[in-house]
Structures are given as C-alpha cells and as structure tokens.
Amino acid sequence: MVLVPEGFNCYRELKALNHNAGKTLLVMGSLVILGPIAGLSGYYLLSDHKAILGAIMLFASGGILYLIFQDIVPQSRLENHWAPPLGAVLGFCLALFSKTLIVAS
C-alpha cells in the first residue's frame, strides 16, 4: 500500500469506478476553497457563540476519530461492521466526560 494524501486516494478510487477524470478534478479543485471559507466564516460569525463553536468542534473531533479507526487502523475493522470505530468514539466521549466530572468537582 502506497501512502499518499487522501485526495490522491480519492481520485484513484473514483477513476477506478469509471468516473470522468476531468469532472472529478474540477469538483475536487473547486472544493479547495471550501476550507478557508468555512474557517473564516467560523471565525467571524461564530466567535461570539462559544457553545455552538464547541459543539461543532466536538462533533468534528468525533468524526475524525471515527475515520482514523475506520480507515487507518486496519486491525480494528470488521467486515461490514461499524462497532470497533464507534467504540473508539464512545471511549473518547467517556474519557472526555469523566475528565469533565473530575475537574468540575
């Protein structure tokens, strides 16, 4: 397995599914600007709303943790089953909640 950035892997997988290469590159290239737009809009629109921003960040961190255990840690994968990656996310939530309880008391 060759380790290349996720965009290259995505392009290779779409190309293997006989997707149009030019259209795929156009869509992926147009998505490049989405990250800075989302970052700037979050900075300017959500900087006063700490609870909403915290909820978005917590949701995103859970999604990243799920993806890590689904794609990067192959030993945790079961065929057509989502329990190991979801268990990792629930363990993370339990640790976060326990730390909050310990710090609050």
Buried (B, 14 or more C-beta within 10 A) or exposed (E): EEEEEEEEBEBEEBEEEEEEEEEBEEEEEEEEEEEEEEEEEBEEEBEEEEEEBEEEEEEEBBEEBBEBBBEEEEEBBEEEEEEBBBEBBEEBBEEEEEEEEEEEE
